[in-house]
Amino acid sequence: MSAPNSEEAIARALRALPAAPDAWVTAAKELPLLRDRLDELVARAEADAAFRKQVLADLERAVAEAGLAPDPTTLALLQARLGGGSPG
């Protein structure tokens, strides 16, 4: 019998878990793109004061133009990274 923390025991325990919900899988696949697009927006806003002002004035539009869904979480992430006022 294998030890409770052996690789085999861990593998058995993982196989016994239910599959992750589809929404979790989709979100995990989308996170790298979201992070990259937000990084690009923030970098551009940090380099261009006029663009930063435009982004802060209309976060939803900036996020949509970056090809992202302007959902509350994405808007809050961008807002926090830019250090502006409250979103929406």
Buried (B, 14 or more C-beta within 10 A) or exposed (E): EEEEEEEEEEEEEEEEEEEEEEEEEEEEEEEEEBEEBBEEBBEBBEEEEEBBEEBBEEBBEBBEEBEBEBEEEBBBBBBEBBEBEEBE
